[in-house]
């Protein structure tokens, strides 16, 4: 599903990832841990094709990220969803319009888009807020909308970068349960977090990074 071979990434001469090799099989749930600056966000961006390695190879669904043409990247991303800590919602658009956006970009018909948006919102418990502008939602509600937007295309891979970073323990519990449910449906999940509550609750294969290096790959927690 996802393979990294001796991947190195620099930012302004500083090492963000160093000689990282990793394999993620279909249907796995990976929890990427480590302190700020460990390389967690960089790893997810490389897999998503938002960044490219300075050395090494990355295969996603048997496609070499570094060798893809720029015009091919959007097609690969249609099979992936990305959830961010800072939401990146359009504040003056409704919940429905925010979740519908990836489908508009994909060129889906209005009929199919309505069905998929409804299913996605229902799965995160936000269908009753479909006509609400996202600017008036709570942080937990906004993150639910972000998850709905990320899964509306039924992605094979879901990436999440500190999705509970701005949430209190109760909301962290609720959002973590959503990721567990998405994984249970067969989606491959890679979630970067420094939150021990998330790690213990989701109970996936834990990978620890520090200073861009792989420190440990612990498998599922007991």
Secondary structure, 3 states (H helix, E strand, C coil): CEEEEEEEEEECCEEEEEEEEEEECCCCEEEEECCCCCCHHHHHHHHHCCCCCCEEEEEECCEEHHHCCHHHHHHHHCCEEEECCCCCCCCCCEHHHHHHHHHHHHCCCHHHHHHHHHHHHHHCCCHHHCCCEHHHCCHHHHHHHHHHHHHCCCCCEEEEECCCCCCCHHHHHHHHHHHHHHHHCCCEEEEECCCHHHHHHHCCEEEEEECCEEEEEEEECC
